[in-house]
Amino acid sequence: MKQNLYTAPEIIEDGEYFDEAGDILALSLIFLELAANKRLKDRQKTSINDHISILKKFGENSLQACIKVLIRSMIWKDLRQRASIEEVIAELKKIKNMQISQQILPNNV
């Protein structure tokens, strides 16, 4: 089976195991690219651990920390540990609200 950059490990290993967890991992890699502002390398030369190391380089302001936690919850190699789409949506809403509140509040508050 031909794989692409966003293919989940269980799909690479099994070839026929497609479900929401695989989609969540693919989405996490896209989020990681957007947050890191860089293209991920070829999956044949990288692993989930390589992607997690990119997360460690993120800043530590509250918004960046929330994004890091969200991506980390989605990127687990063990598909049973990955966030569900409902959890992802809930976290994205929290991040959106946090971003809005940071824009409204003055920097010295």
C-alpha positions in Angstrom: 0.0 0.0 0.0 1.3 3.4 -0.9 1.6 5.7 2.1 1.8 9.4 2.4 3.2 11.7 5.0 0.0 11.7 7.1 -0.6 7.9 7.2 -1.1 6.5 10.7 1.3 3.7 11.9 -1.5 1.2 12.2 -2.5 1.7 8.6 1.2 1.4 7.5 1.5 -1.8 9.5 -1.9 -3.4 8.8 -2.8 -1.8 5.5 -6.5 -2.2 6.0 -7.2 -0.6 9.4 -8.9 2.7 8.6 -10.9 4.5 11.3 -11.3 7.8 13.1 -8.1 7.3 15.1 -6.1 7.3 11.8 -7.8 10.4 10.7 -7.0 12.1 14.0 -3.4 11.3 13.7 -3.3 12.6 10.2 -5.0 15.8 11.4 -2.5 16.2 14.2 0.4 16.1 11.7 -1.3 18.8 9.7 -1.8 20.9 12.9 1.8 20.3 13.7 2.9 21.6 10.4 0.7 24.7 10.8 1.8 25.4 14.4 5.5 24.8 13.6 5.3 26.7 10.3 7.3 24.0 8.6 6.8 21.0 6.4 7.3 17.6 8.0 9.9 15.3 6.5 9.2 12.1 4.7 7.5 9.6 7.1 9.8 6.8 6.0 12.7 8.8 7.5 10.8 10.0 10.6 8.7 8.6 13.4 6.1 9.8 15.8 8.9 10.5 18.3 10.5 12.9 15.8 7.2 14.7 15.5 6.9 14.9 19.3 10.4 16.4 19.5 9.1 19.3 17.3 6.4 19.9 19.9 9.0 20.3 22.6 10.4 23.3 20.7 7.2 25.2 21.0 7.0 28.3 23.2 5.4 28.2 26.6 2.8 31.0 26.6 -0.6 29.7 27.5 -1.9 29.6 23.9 1.1 27.7 22.6 0.9 25.3 25.6 -2.8 24.5 24.8 -1.9 23.9 21.2 0.9 21.6 22.2 -1.4 19.6 24.6 -4.0 19.3 21.8 -1.5 18.0 19.2 0.1 15.7 21.8 -3.3 14.2 22.6 -3.8 13.4 18.9 -0.4 12.1 18.0 -0.2 9.0 20.1 1.2 5.9 18.3 -1.3 3.8 20.2 -4.6 4.6 18.5 -6.5 3.8 21.7 -4.8 6.7 23.4 -5.6 9.3 20.7 -8.2 12.0 21.3 -11.6 11.5 19.7 -13.0 14.1 17.3 -15.3 15.4 20.0 -12.3 16.0 22.3 -10.4 17.7 19.5 -13.4 20.0 18.7 -13.8 20.8 22.4 -10.1 21.7 22.7 -10.2 23.8 19.6 -13.1 25.8 21.0 -11.1 26.4 24.2 -8.1 27.6 22.2 -10.3 29.9 20.1 -11.8 31.4 23.2 -8.4 31.8 24.8 -7.1 33.5 21.6 -10.1 35.9 21.6 -9.6 36.7 25.3 -5.9 37.4 24.7 -6.8 39.8 21.9 -9.3 41.7 24.1 -7.2 42.0 27.3 -4.4 44.5 27.5 -0.9 43.0 27.8 -0.4 44.2 31.3 -3.4 42.4 32.8 
